[in-house]
Amino acid sequence: MHAELVVPGLLGGEAPRVAALELLLARGRRKDADAQTLEDWAREAFELGDDPFPAGALSVLASGASPGAEAWTRADPVHLRLMRDRAVIMPAEAFELSMDEARALCEALNAHFAGMEFTAVQARRWYARLPQAAVIDAGHPLLSAGRSAEPPAHAAALLTEAQMVLHAHPVNEAREARGAPPVNSLWLWGGGRAARARSRWQSVAADDPAVLGAARLAGARHRPLPPSAGEWLDRLPEDGRHLAVLDALRAPLAFGADLAEEIAKLERDWFAPLLAALRAGRLGMVTIHVPDAAQAVSFETIRGDLRRFWRRRKPIKELA
């Protein structure tokens, strides 16, 4: 069995010493490529075409619905923080948002915008039908965290109306009353259509619905990311190629937070169990992709590579 992980942010900051991960990286074969976002990596990996990653249509698929021939966009909730001369973006990953709050806000938007069909597939991940075919190539909101809000020019009027609807909603009034950031705008990204995809994996596990939608479109098994590699492996067949998307580092990296705690958790829950499975012969290969480092890098490690004792472990920051 071949276990593949894509771990954006892994080489993006200071990290503790993590023995299992360091060994997998030190003993494996390294391949470099041009740096790219997780979404661009997924667009190429699932052979979705040359247009920007269609996160909206893929999220529709992940929810169990069909996007049909229509165009969809992700319409993720954000908080715009007003500064002296500008408004900066705070993605929903920076604050708590319940599914009940998300559904209530989407219902209000649907009542105002006939035909757009706002849907909260997860509390922080919404999608909407576009009123007309358009490609919205803005990136994931985490890529713009803390930066000035610059909405797509052709969607500026729509967003202004959406902000008015959200501002007056009881959910946001209650949030402000308890000191929580209100959801006062949307971040439109990943707009377009998703016609076809291919997968080199038999199964895909991820938290982001757009990745799960790409797997569904390609005909691969897909499910939410389990909490650990042990649970992941227990559900996999004895052979084949399987992908897990570990994106827990993206938000803390975007917010400038310390990654040490999250990397230590990945070491405990994922890298150490996978190294043990490789040593035991349960896995034939472990591949780790880091697409968004200064240079995209992948490490492929088979059981025999673990005997290359002369390739000593080193801090992962030295691999960036």
C-alpha positions in Angstrom: 0.0 0.0 0.0 1.2 3.5 -0.9 0.2 6.2 1.6 0.5 9.8 0.3 0.2 13.0 2.4 0.0 16.5 1.2 0.9 18.9 4.1 0.9 22.6 3.2 2.8 24.8 5.6 5.0 22.0 6.9 8.2 23.9 6.1 6.8 27.4 6.7 8.1 28.2 10.1 10.0 27.1 13.2 9.3 23.6 14.3 10.2 21.3 17.2 12.4 18.3 16.7 10.1 15.5 15.5 11.9 12.2 15.1 9.6 10.2 12.9 9.0 13.0 10.4 12.7 13.9 10.3 13.6 10.2 9.6 11.0 9.9 6.8 12.4 13.1 5.1 16.0 12.3 5.7 15.9 8.7 4.3 13.5 9.4 1.4 14.1 10.5 -2.1 13.5 14.2 -2.6 11.9 15.8 -5.7 11.7 19.6 -6.1 9.3 21.6 -8.2 7.9 25.2 -8.4 6.1 26.3 -5.3 2.3 26.4 -5.6 -0.8 26.7 -3.4 -2.7 23.6 -2.2 -5.5 24.5 -4.6 -3.1 24.6 -7.6 -1.5 21.3 -6.5 -5.0 19.7 -6.3 -6.0 21.2 -9.7 -3.0 19.5 -11.3 -3.1 16.3 -9.3 -6.8 15.7 -10.3 -6.3 16.9 -13.9 -9.0 19.5 -13.6 -7.8 21.6 -16.5 -6.1 25.0 -16.9 -8.8 27.2 -15.4 -8.5 28.2 -11.7 -9.4 25.6 -9.2 -13.2 25.4 -9.2 -13.7 25.1 -5.5 -17.4 26.2 -5.6 -18.6 23.5 -8.0 -16.4 20.8 -6.3 -17.9 21.8 -2.9 -21.4 21.2 -4.4 -20.3 17.7 -5.3 -18.9 17.1 -1.8 -22.3 18.0 -0.4 -23.9 15.2 -2.4 -25.6 17.5 -4.9 -24.8 18.0 -8.6 -23.4 21.3 -10.0 -24.9 20.5 -13.4 -23.7 22.9 -16.2 -24.0 26.0 -14.0 -21.1 27.9 -12.5 -20.6 28.0 -8.7 -18.3 29.9 -6.4 -17.1 29.4 -2.9 -18.6 32.2 -0.8 -16.8 31.7 2.5 -17.7 33.8 5.5 -15.2 36.4 6.6 -14.9 39.3 9.0 -13.7 42.7 7.6 -11.9 44.6 10.2 -12.0 48.3 9.7 -8.7 50.1 10.0 -8.0 53.8 9.6 -7.9 53.8 5.8 -8.8 50.3 4.8 -10.6 47.0 5.7 -8.5 43.9 6.2 -9.7 40.3 5.9 -10.1 37.9 8.8 -11.0 34.5 7.5 -13.4 32.4 9.5 -10.6 30.1 10.6 -9.7 33.0 13.0 -12.9 32.8 15.0 -15.6 30.4 16.2 -18.7 30.0 14.0 -21.4 27.4 14.6 -23.3 25.5 11.9 -26.6 26.9 13.1 -25.2 30.5 12.7 -23.9 29.6 9.2 -27.3 28.2 8.1 -29.2 31.2 9.5 -26.9 33.6 7.6 -27.2 31.6 4.4 -31.0 31.6 4.7 -31.0 35.4 4.9 -28.8 35.7 1.8 -31.0 33.3 -0.1 -34.1 35.4 0.8 -32.4 38.4 -0.6 -30.6 37.0 -3.6 -33.1 35.0 -5.6 -31.5 32.1 -7.4 -28.0 32.2 -6.0 -28.6 29.4 -3.5 -26.1 30.0 -0.7 -25.3 26.8 1.1 -23.1 26.1 4.2 -21.5 22.8 3.5 -19.5 23.3 6.6 -19.7 26.2 9.1 -16.7 28.0 7.6 -17.1 26.8 4.0 -20.0 28.1 2.0 -20.8 28.0 -1.7 -23.3 29.8 -4.0 -24.6 29.6 -7.6 -23.2 32.4 -9.7 -25.8 34.6 -11.4 -23.9 34.3 -14.6 -21.0 32.2 -15.9 -17.8 33.6 -14.6 -14.3 32.5 -13.5 -13.4 33.9 -10.1 -9.7 33.3 -9.6 -9.3 34.8 -6.2 -7.4 32.4 -3.9 -8.4 30.8 -0.6 -9.2 33.4 2.0 -6.3 32.2 4.2 -4.0 33.5 1.4 -5.3 37.0 2.0 -5.5 37.0 5.8 -4.6 40.3 7.3 -4.5 42.0 3.9 -6.6 44.7 2.4 -9.9 43.4 1.0 -10.0 43.6 -2.8 -13.2 41.9 -4.1 -13.5 40.8 -7.7 -14.4 43.9 -9.7 -17.5 42.3 -11.3 -18.8 41.1 -7.9 -18.4 44.4 -6.0 -22.0 45.3 -6.2 -23.1 41.8 -5.1 -20.8 41.9 -2.1 -22.0 45.3 -1.0 -25.6 44.0 -0.9 -24.4 40.9 0.9 -22.7 43.0 3.5 -25.9 45.0 4.1 -27.9 41.8 4.6 -25.3 40.3 7.0 -24.8 43.5 9.0 -28.4 43.7 10.1 -28.8 40.0 10.9 -29.7 38.9 14.5 -26.9 36.4 14.4 -24.3 39.1 14.0 -26.1 41.4 16.5 -25.8 38.5 19.0 -22.1 37.9 18.1 -21.2 41.6 18.6 -23.1 41.6 21.9 -20.9 38.8 23.2 -17.7 40.3 21.7 -17.3 37.9 18.8 -16.4 39.2 15.3 -19.5 39.5 13.2 -19.6 37.7 9.8 -19.9 40.9 7.8 -18.8 39.9 4.4 -18.1 37.0 2.0 -14.9 35.9 0.2 -15.7 34.8 -3.3 -13.1 32.4 -4.8 -12.9 29.3 -6.8 -15.7 30.2 -9.2 -16.4 28.3 -12.4 -17.4 24.8 -13.5 -16.0 21.4 -12.9 -16.6 19.0 -15.8 -14.2 16.1 -15.3 -11.3 14.9 -13.1 -9.0 12.0 -12.8 -7.5 10.4 -9.7 -4.3 8.4 -9.3 -5.6 7.4 -5.8 -8.1 4.8 -4.9 -9.3 6.9 -1.9 -8.9 10.5 -0.7 -9.4 11.8 2.9 -9.6 15.5 3.5 -11.4 18.2 5.5 -11.8 20.6 2.7 -15.0 19.8 0.7 -13.4 21.0 -2.5 -10.8 18.3 -2.4 -13.5 15.7 -1.5 -15.5 17.0 -4.4 -12.6 16.5 -6.8 -12.2 12.9 -5.6 -15.9 12.3 -6.1 -15.8 13.8 -9.6 -12.8 11.5 -10.4 -14.7 8.4 -9.1 -12.4 7.8 -6.1 -13.6 6.9 -2.6 -13.7 10.0 -0.4 -14.4 10.7 3.2 -13.6 13.3 5.9 -10.1 13.2 7.3 -9.9 10.9 10.4 -8.1 12.1 13.5 -5.1 9.8 13.1 -3.1 7.7 10.7 -4.1 4.6 12.7 -7.8 5.1 12.0 -7.0 6.0 8.4 -5.0 2.8 7.7 -7.6 0.6 9.5 -10.2 1.7 6.9 -8.0 1.2 3.8 -7.7 -2.0 1.8 -4.5 -3.9 1.7 -3.1 -2.4 -1.4 -3.5 0.6 -3.7 -2.6 4.3 -3.5 -4.3 6.5 -1.0 -4.1 10.3 -0.2 -4.7 12.2 3.0 -4.7 16.0 3.0 -3.3 17.4 6.3 -4.0 21.1 6.1 -4.0 21.9 9.9 -1.0 24.1 9.5 -2.4 26.5 7.0 -4.4 28.7 9.4 -1.7 29.2 12.1 0.8 29.9 9.3 -1.5 32.5 7.8 -2.0 34.2 11.1 1.7 34.2 12.0 1.2 31.8 14.9 3.7 29.3 16.3 3.5 26.0 14.5 5.2 23.9 17.1 2.1 22.5 18.8 0.4 21.6 15.5 3.5 19.9 14.1 4.0 18.0 17.4 0.4 16.8 17.0 0.9 15.7 13.4 4.0 13.8 14.5 2.1 12.0 17.2 -1.0 11.2 15.2 0.3 10.8 11.7 4.0 10.6 11.1 5.0 8.3 13.9 2.2 5.8 13.1 3.1 5.9 9.4 6.8 5.3 10.1 5.8 2.3 12.3 3.6 0.9 9.6 6.4 1.3 7.0 8.8 -0.5 9.3 6.4 -3.3 9.9 5.8 -3.8 6.2 2.1 -2.7 6.4 3.0 0.1 4.0 5.1 -0.2 0.9 5.8 3.5 0.5 5.1 6.8 2.3 5.1 10.0 0.2 5.0 13.5 1.8 4.2 16.5 -0.5 4.8 20.1 0.7 3.6 22.2 -2.3 3.9 25.7 -0.7 7.4 25.8 0.6 9.9 28.2 -1.0 10.2 25.4 -3.5 7.6 22.6 -3.7 9.1 19.4 -2.5 8.1 15.7 -2.2 9.8 12.9 -0.3 9.2 9.3 -1.2 10.3 6.7 1.3 10.2 2.9 1.1 11.0 0.4 3.9 14.5 -0.3 2.5 15.3 3.4 2.6 15.1 3.3 6.4 18.4 1.3 6.4 20.3 4.3 4.9 21.7 5.1 8.4 24.3 7.6 6.9 21.5 9.9 6.0 21.0 11.5 9.4 18.0 13.3 10.7 18.1 17.1 10.7 15.7 19.8 11.7 12.9 20.1 9.1 13.4 23.9 8.8 16.8 23.1 7.1 14.9 21.4 4.3 12.8 24.5 3.3 
